Amino acid sequence: MDFQTPESWDTLRAGVRELCDKFGDTYWRQLDVDRAYPEEFVQALGKAGWLSTLIPKEYGGSGLGLVETSIVLEEVNRSGGNANAVHAQVYMMGVLLRHASDELKRTYLPQIASGDLRLQAFAVTEADAGSETTRIETTAVRKGDKYVINGSKIFISRVLQSDMMLILARTTPYDELEDKTRGLSLFLADLREVCDQLEVEPLRVMMNNQTNAIEFHDLEVPADHMIGDEGNGFRCVIDSWNAERILIAGECIGDGRWFIERAVSRANERVVFDKPIGANQGVQFPIANAYARIEAADLIRYKAAIKFDAGEACGEEANMAKLLASEASWEAANVCLDTHGGYGFLAEYDVERKFRETRLYTVAPVNNNLVLAYLGQRVLGLPRSY
């Protein structure tokens, strides 16, 4: 095992940091106040090529791996930004690369790589189904050379900031299936052509995240825009989950390092009773403990990403990375807030903003309890709990 950091990773980090430095705390703080999308930042990130890292060079991308991609998102969050605004476009590339037809890849991947086209929305979750994805009720009915989609989705991010969207819909009634993981199909919809067939309701949530409830009204998608085979869409989605979990882990590690750096700075600078508060074990030890947990989660992140890039099975490592990194970043958030005391609740210190942002990842994109169930049942061989 080689724990030496490749020079290319250091160069990558430096490049992302240089770009992020142009979008400081004031930029992200004002976006949070306005609940606005970081359009200028996303454009800059795309122009620099950081959103096309997973796209092969033959399609105009960087042709890098998941390791490098997770580093990009980590550095965005470590800078004080929020990679949530762009991460879906990154991890959805795996779905297209592995399951889309050659024609779809030739048509859309170069446009995504150049920044001319945005694929930021992934419509899976429904109000009644929740985490039980095989229970979704949105339907897609074949009519000639098109599928007609009707139904509703919730907690679908960046619909209004995306040119295209992946949609998971039911093509076979649930009751007709012996294998409940079948009967769902995945579609690539061009949102620029279906404005009157899609109703979007923005939802205000606790952090600045462009979240929506959506309704499909006879939304038409060309039959050749199906990703993979009919009835196999759930498998295509599952195939993207490992990449998603690893990238989320990278974001959480970035958050955790931001919290630790801010906590250390505050603990060194804040003087109470004639000494820096960091000299007190009650302040110092929690920071040190949070640091240790972030570093441990980081190792699992790298193990998962390296196995993914090597084409090896990595479900165990990907789930552990997401679990450990999200819990470590949440611990670091609380430690940072405690270190700042009352000042941590002031918007100008940015701690409360990042505190709200990182809390999401213990719940989404998969609840950590479901990660524990996966590890217990699939890895340890314990009885099925759900």
DOROGU-699544 format. One line per field, with one value per residue (C-alpha): x, y, z; residue number from 1. Coordinates in steps of 0.2 Angstrom, whole numbers, plus 5000, padded with zeros to 4 digits. Layout:
N
px	(X,...)
py	(Y,...)
pz	(Z,...)
i	(NUM,...)
//
This chain:
386
px	(5000,5007,5001,5012,5001,5004,5010,4996,4984,4993,4993,4974,4970,4980,4971,4954,4959,4965,4948,4938,4948,4940,4923,4926,4915,4905,4900,4893,4885,4875,4869,4863,4854,4846,4843,4852,4861,4880,4878,4895,4904,4897,4901,4919,4920,4914,4925,4940,4935,4932,4914,4920,4933,4924,4920,4933,4944,4936,4921,4930,4932,4947,4947,4951,4945,4933,4948,4952,4934,4931,4946,4938,4922,4932,4942,4926,4919,4935,4936,4920,4909,4895,4898,4880,4877,4886,4889,4875,4881,4898,4891,4878,4891,4894,4876,4878,4895,4890,4872,4868,4868,4883,4872,4867,4885,4891,4877,4877,4894,4904,4891,4891,4910,4911,4898,4886,4874,4869,4863,4860,4844,4840,4822,4820,4813,4794,4784,4776,4790,4804,4820,4810,4814,4805,4789,4789,4772,4777,4773,4781,4769,4776,4766,4774,4792,4790,4786,4774,4778,4765,4767,4776,4793,4800,4816,4823,4837,4842,4828,4827,4846,4847,4845,4842,4836,4837,4820,4816,4798,4788,4785,4778,4765,4772,4759,4764,4782,4790,4806,4802,4818,4813,4799,4807,4816,4827,4825,4835,4823,4827,4820,4821,4808,4795,4791,4772,4773,4783,4777,4790,4787,4803,4804,4813,4824,4836,4851,4853,4849,4838,4826,4809,4793,4789,4774,4774,4759,4761,4779,4786,4803,4809,4811,4829,4832,4830,4846,4849,4835,4817,4813,4832,4832,4833,4849,4856,4853,4860,4876,4878,4876,4894,4900,4888,4892,4911,4909,4898,4911,4924,4912,4910,4929,4931,4917,4926,4943,4935,4927,4943,4953,4941,4940,4959,4961,4947,4955,4972,4966,4952,4959,4949,4955,4972,4976,4970,4954,4964,4975,4960,4958,4939,4942,4957,4953,4936,4945,4959,4946,4936,4952,4957,4939,4940,4958,4951,4936,4948,4957,4941,4936,4952,4951,4933,4938,4953,4943,4930,4942,4950,4933,4932,4917,4917,4899,4906,4919,4908,4895,4907,4915,4899,4894,4910,4913,4896,4897,4914,4910,4894,4905,4917,4903,4897,4915,4918,4902,4906,4923,4916,4902,4889,4899,4897,4878,4882,4881,4897,4907,4900,4900,4881,4879,4891,4884,4867,4875,4884,4870,4861,4873,4869,4851,4854,4857,4854,4850,4865,4853,4851,4870,4871,4857,4867,4883,4874,4865,4875,4893,4891,4877,4865,4846,4837,4829,4819)
py	(5000,5017,5032,5044,5057,5058,5075,5075,5076,5090,5100,5096,5103,5118,5122,5120,5130,5144,5145,5144,5158,5169,5165,5169,5169,5184,5177,5161,5170,5182,5167,5159,5175,5176,5157,5159,5147,5150,5153,5162,5149,5135,5143,5145,5128,5121,5132,5126,5108,5102,5097,5085,5075,5058,5061,5052,5062,5056,5065,5081,5077,5076,5057,5057,5045,5045,5048,5065,5069,5067,5078,5092,5092,5091,5106,5116,5112,5115,5132,5137,5133,5120,5107,5102,5114,5103,5086,5077,5081,5073,5057,5055,5053,5035,5031,5038,5030,5013,5012,5025,5021,5026,5038,5047,5048,5055,5068,5074,5070,5083,5096,5092,5092,5109,5117,5120,5108,5105,5088,5093,5084,5066,5062,5047,5051,5051,5056,5039,5028,5037,5026,5011,5016,5000,5007,5023,5026,5038,5029,5029,5022,5018,5027,5024,5031,5040,5036,5047,5050,5055,5056,5066,5067,5076,5083,5084,5097,5109,5106,5125,5125,5110,5108,5089,5077,5058,5051,5034,5029,5013,5004,4988,4988,4983,4969,4961,4958,4944,4953,4970,4978,4976,4985,5002,5012,5026,5041,5056,5070,5087,5100,5113,5105,5100,5116,5114,5096,5099,5108,5113,5119,5126,5120,5131,5120,5123,5126,5135,5120,5122,5108,5105,5095,5091,5085,5077,5080,5068,5072,5065,5057,5049,5030,5031,5042,5027,5023,5004,4991,4993,4987,4988,5006,5002,4993,5007,5019,5007,5007,5026,5024,5019,5034,5045,5039,5041,5059,5064,5057,5069,5083,5079,5078,5095,5101,5093,5101,5118,5116,5110,5124,5137,5129,5129,5147,5152,5142,5150,5168,5169,5174,5171,5172,5178,5163,5156,5145,5131,5129,5122,5103,5105,5115,5106,5088,5089,5097,5084,5070,5078,5079,5061,5055,5065,5058,5040,5043,5050,5034,5024,5037,5034,5015,5016,5027,5018,5001,5010,5016,4999,4992,4982,4979,4993,4994,4990,5004,5016,5015,5015,5031,5040,5034,5039,5055,5062,5058,5065,5081,5083,5080,5093,5105,5104,5106,5121,5129,5125,5133,5149,5150,5163,5170,5153,5158,5174,5173,5183,5169,5157,5142,5142,5141,5127,5119,5118,5112,5097,5091,5085,5071,5060,5059,5061,5054,5039,5039,5032,5020,5012,5011,5002,4990,4987,4983,4972,4962,4962,4962,4954,4942,4947,4944,4956,4970,4978)
pz	(5000,4994,5004,4995,4986,4967,4961,4949,4963,4972,4955,4953,4971,4967,4951,4959,4974,4963,4955,4971,4979,4966,4975,4993,5009,5004,4987,4995,5010,4998,4988,5004,5009,4991,4990,4973,4961,4960,4941,4939,4949,4939,4923,4929,4935,4919,4908,4918,4914,4932,4928,4914,4923,4921,4902,4891,4880,4864,4870,4875,4893,4904,4905,4923,4937,4952,4963,4954,4953,4972,4975,4964,4974,4991,4987,4982,4999,5008,5000,5009,4993,4990,4977,4979,4965,4952,4959,4950,4933,4938,4945,4931,4919,4925,4920,4902,4899,4905,4899,4886,4867,4857,4848,4864,4870,4854,4854,4872,4880,4870,4873,4892,4892,4883,4895,4882,4890,4908,4915,4933,4937,4942,4945,4955,4972,4975,4990,4994,4989,4998,4999,4993,4975,4967,4973,4962,4953,4939,4923,4905,4892,4874,4860,4844,4844,4860,4879,4888,4906,4919,4938,4951,4960,4975,4981,4964,4963,4950,4938,4933,4931,4920,4901,4903,4916,4919,4924,4932,4928,4928,4912,4919,4933,4950,4953,4937,4942,4951,4952,4960,4954,4936,4927,4929,4915,4914,4901,4896,4893,4885,4897,4884,4873,4887,4896,4894,4900,4916,4932,4944,4962,4970,4988,5002,5012,5027,5015,4999,4987,4972,4977,4968,4967,4949,4940,4923,4911,4896,4895,4879,4877,4861,4863,4858,4873,4885,4895,4894,4891,4895,4913,4918,4923,4942,4938,4929,4944,4956,4945,4949,4967,4971,4962,4970,4988,4985,4978,4993,5004,4996,4998,5017,5019,5011,5023,5038,5034,5032,5049,5057,5049,5055,5073,5074,5069,5081,5095,5092,5091,5104,5121,5137,5154,5147,5136,5119,5121,5112,5127,5136,5134,5133,5117,5110,5112,5102,5088,5088,5088,5074,5064,5067,5061,5045,5041,5044,5033,5019,5018,5015,5002,4993,4994,4987,4973,4968,4967,4957,4945,4943,4939,4955,4966,4979,4986,5004,5003,4994,5007,5022,5014,5013,5031,5039,5030,5033,5051,5053,5044,5055,5071,5064,5061,5079,5086,5075,5081,5099,5097,5090,5104,5100,5086,5077,5075,5066,5047,5044,5051,5039,5051,5053,5034,5032,5047,5038,5022,5029,5039,5023,5020,5035,5027,5008,4995,5006,5025,5035,5043,5026,5024,5040,5034,5019,5028,5041,5028,5012,5020,5037,5033,5047,5045,5033,5042,5028)
i	(1,2,3,4,5,6,7,8,9,10,11,12,13,14,15,16,17,18,19,20,21,22,23,24,25,26,27,28,29,30,31,32,33,34,35,36,37,38,39,40,41,42,43,44,45,46,47,48,49,50,51,52,53,54,55,56,57,58,59,60,61,62,63,64,65,66,67,68,69,70,71,72,73,74,75,76,77,78,79,80,81,82,83,84,85,86,87,88,89,90,91,92,93,94,95,96,97,98,99,100,101,102,103,104,105,106,107,108,109,110,111,112,113,114,115,116,117,118,119,120,121,122,123,124,125,126,127,128,129,130,131,132,133,134,135,136,137,138,139,140,141,142,143,144,145,146,147,148,149,150,151,152,153,154,155,156,157,158,159,160,161,162,163,164,165,166,167,168,169,170,171,172,173,174,175,176,177,178,179,180,181,182,183,184,185,186,187,188,189,190,191,192,193,194,195,196,197,198,199,200,201,202,203,204,205,206,207,208,209,210,211,212,213,214,215,216,217,218,219,220,221,222,223,224,225,226,227,228,229,230,231,232,233,234,235,236,237,238,239,240,241,242,243,244,245,246,247,248,249,250,251,252,253,254,255,256,257,258,259,260,261,262,263,264,265,266,267,268,269,270,271,272,273,274,275,276,277,278,279,280,281,282,283,284,285,286,287,288,289,290,291,292,293,294,295,296,297,298,299,300,301,302,303,304,305,306,307,308,309,310,311,312,313,314,315,316,317,318,319,320,321,322,323,324,325,326,327,328,329,330,331,332,333,334,335,336,337,338,339,340,341,342,343,344,345,346,347,348,349,350,351,352,353,354,355,356,357,358,359,360,361,362,363,364,365,366,367,368,369,370,371,372,373,374,375,376,377,378,379,380,381,382,383,384,385,386)
//
